[in-house]
Amino acid sequence: MPFPRYKVSIWLVVTVMLLAGCAGEQTALNPAGLQAKRIGSLFWIYTGIGTTVYVLIAIVLLVALYRRKRKSDTEPEKPDQRAERGLRSAVLVSIGVTVVILFVLVFLEYLTVRRIHAMPSDPLAIQVTGHRWWWEVQYETPIPSERVTTANEIHVPIGRPVQVKLISQDVNHSLWIPNLHGKKDLIPGHPTSQWFIASRPGTYYGQCAEFCGYQHAKMRLVVVAEPEEEFNDWYAGQLAPASPPLTPSQRRGQEVFLGATCVMCHRISGTPANGRLGPDLTHVASREMLASGAIPNTRGHLAGWIVDPQMIKPGALMPPNSLNPENLRALLDYLQTLK
Ligand code: CUA
């Protein structure tokens, strides 16, 4: 019976859809760094060998079925000593080839893992702490006053090795920035690290890859890889204290912020707000996304987040805030100056 044509079409559609899914920005198949490239190469070697073996076996199976069918049509089956011996050798050779392929793949994996873990000297060290459900990012320098703290957004200079030190404050998380590296777990009380080099400028998205509770899917982060000079400018900007409020509305907004419960959890450098439970807001307006990638950083989304975070991210630690429209407008005016 011929293979129905509609089934061929379905398989074609499925294959095209799967390949299209791999073409997006956040993918391990579009490496933007040394580590991801090494992992990608290993993936293609595994895929290539696996596909070749699969196709060869399918061909042998089809040939055997065809020959058996032709034989059974013409003559009755009778044992043939020579054919039996030939078959036995073929099976033995196949087993040998399988074992060799297996060892080659294991060796290649060993080489890749060894290369991925060999830490280069003088990396840019960044401490990334997993919280339910956001990422705290701290740039480590020997001088404490030169340390930058931010959230859910990492900037790195291209071409320079970056060591990401990982720790969790609550449950297991896993950092995964597919364009730059593989996954690495963040385990409470067990600091680990990984390193990567971004080889071309771009914005790459990361994801928590270990189920960590209700909002696990809304625990994203952004990595911005940029030329050294742009990175230095960004770093200097982040190091500066928060811009002081200039207009009456911005001043009112700062009063609202400092007079509300915001200060218990958030820090804005240069003000009395020094909370450490939630993200540092000193330069919140400079970030691309809010609430760990749950919403874009626009005035409307920020307003929605302040008033009712539980609508956007149920279970997040931030409580709702009932502000009258005037105070909310002033607070937004102030927060949006924090570039
Ligand atoms: Cu953090 Cu999943």
Boltz pocket constraint, residues with backbone or C-beta under 6 A from the ligand:
constraints:
  - pocket:
      binder: B
      contacts: [[A, 130], [A, 131], [A, 133], [A, 172], [A, 173], [A, 174], [A, 208], [A, 209], [A, 210], [A, 211], [A, 212], [A, 213], [A, 215], [A, 216], [A, 217], [A, 219]]
      max_distance: 6.0
